[in-house]
Amino acid sequence: MRYARTHPLWLAYVLHRVSGVALALFLPVHFWVLSYALTQPEKLNQFLSFADQPVVKVAEFGLVFLLAVHMAGGLRLMAMEWLPWSAPQKTLAAGAVGFAFLLSGSFFLQVISI
């Protein structure tokens, strides 16, 4: 059992679970803020001005990173279930995290350059 938590895919498992929980907590807040567009447009404008702060831009980067990690983790799980196991799957898992970072990083660079 000790070996399982030192295996590189353990981190992939943890990242997938943490990103899923974070996204599940984010979605109700997101819908709540979007409801301001229909019910209280002035509050939506206040929130949008708050969202222009640099710390919020960094948080958006984190959100996109978690979304990309969760998507890549889901693809990794499907590959583990449907494809035969092979040693290079650790490399694919690391590549998936790298791809998630690249995707979220490009989003972040686009946001801060505006």
C-alpha positions as CSV (number, residue, x, y, z in Angstrom):
1,M,0.0,0.0,0.0
2,R,2.9,2.3,0.6
3,Y,4.0,2.0,-3.0
4,A,0.7,3.2,-4.3
5,R,1.1,6.7,-3.0
6,T,4.6,7.1,-4.4
7,H,3.5,6.0,-7.9
8,P,3.4,8.9,-10.4
9,L,-0.2,8.1,-11.3
10,W,-1.2,8.7,-7.7
11,L,-0.7,12.4,-8.3
12,A,-2.8,12.2,-11.5
13,Y,-5.6,10.6,-9.4
14,V,-5.3,13.3,-6.7
15,L,-5.3,16.1,-9.3
16,H,-8.4,14.6,-10.9
17,R,-10.3,14.4,-7.6
18,V,-9.2,17.9,-6.4
19,S,-10.1,19.5,-9.7
20,G,-13.5,17.8,-9.8
21,V,-14.3,19.1,-6.3
22,A,-13.1,22.6,-7.1
23,L,-15.1,22.7,-10.3
24,A,-18.2,21.4,-8.4
25,L,-17.8,24.2,-5.9
26,F,-17.3,26.8,-8.6
27,L,-20.3,26.0,-10.8
28,P,-23.0,27.1,-8.3
29,V,-21.2,30.4,-7.7
30,H,-20.8,30.9,-11.5
31,F,-24.5,30.4,-12.1
32,W,-25.4,32.7,-9.1
33,V,-23.3,35.5,-10.7
34,L,-24.8,34.8,-14.1
35,S,-28.2,35.2,-12.6
36,Y,-27.4,38.8,-11.9
37,A,-27.5,39.5,-15.6
38,L,-31.2,38.7,-15.5
39,T,-32.2,40.0,-12.1
40,Q,-29.7,42.7,-11.0
41,P,-27.6,44.1,-13.8
42,E,-26.0,46.7,-11.5
43,K,-24.6,43.9,-9.3
44,L,-23.3,42.1,-12.3
45,N,-21.4,45.3,-13.3
46,Q,-20.0,45.6,-9.8
47,F,-18.8,42.0,-10.0
48,L,-17.3,42.5,-13.5
49,S,-15.3,45.5,-12.2
50,F,-14.1,43.3,-9.3
51,A,-13.1,40.7,-11.8
52,D,-10.7,43.1,-13.5
53,Q,-8.3,42.8,-10.5
54,P,-5.0,41.0,-11.1
55,V,-5.7,38.4,-8.3
56,V,-9.0,37.4,-10.0
57,K,-7.1,37.0,-13.3
58,V,-4.7,34.6,-11.5
59,A,-7.7,32.8,-10.0
60,E,-9.1,32.5,-13.5
61,F,-5.9,30.9,-14.7
62,G,-6.2,28.4,-11.8
63,L,-9.8,27.6,-12.8
64,V,-8.9,27.0,-16.4
65,F,-6.0,24.9,-15.3
66,L,-8.3,22.8,-13.1
67,L,-10.7,22.4,-15.9
68,A,-8.0,21.3,-18.3
69,V,-6.5,18.9,-15.7
70,H,-9.9,17.4,-15.0
71,M,-10.6,16.9,-18.7
72,A,-7.1,15.3,-19.2
73,G,-7.7,13.2,-16.1
74,G,-11.0,11.9,-17.5
75,L,-9.3,11.1,-20.8
76,R,-6.6,9.2,-18.9
77,L,-9.2,7.2,-17.0
78,M,-11.0,6.3,-20.1
79,A,-7.7,5.2,-21.7
80,M,-6.9,3.1,-18.6
81,E,-10.2,1.4,-18.8
82,W,-10.5,0.8,-22.5
83,L,-6.9,0.4,-23.7
84,P,-4.3,-2.2,-22.7
85,W,-2.0,-1.1,-19.9
86,S,1.5,0.0,-21.0
87,A,4.4,1.5,-19.2
88,P,4.3,4.8,-21.3
89,Q,1.0,5.7,-19.7
90,K,3.0,7.5,-17.0
91,T,4.5,9.7,-19.7
92,L,1.0,10.3,-21.2
93,A,-0.3,11.3,-17.8
94,A,2.6,13.8,-17.3
95,G,1.9,15.0,-20.9
96,A,-1.7,15.6,-20.0
97,V,-0.8,17.7,-17.1
98,G,1.7,19.6,-19.2
99,F,-1.0,20.1,-21.9
100,A,-3.4,21.4,-19.2
101,F,-0.7,23.9,-18.0
102,L,-0.1,25.0,-21.6
103,L,-3.7,25.5,-22.3
104,S,-4.4,27.4,-19.1
105,G,-1.2,29.4,-19.5
106,S,-2.2,30.5,-23.0
107,F,-5.5,31.6,-21.6
108,F,-3.8,33.5,-18.8
109,L,-1.4,35.3,-21.2
110,Q,-4.3,36.3,-23.4
111,V,-6.2,37.7,-20.3
112,I,-3.3,39.7,-19.0
113,S,-2.4,41.2,-22.4
114,I,-5.8,42.8,-22.8
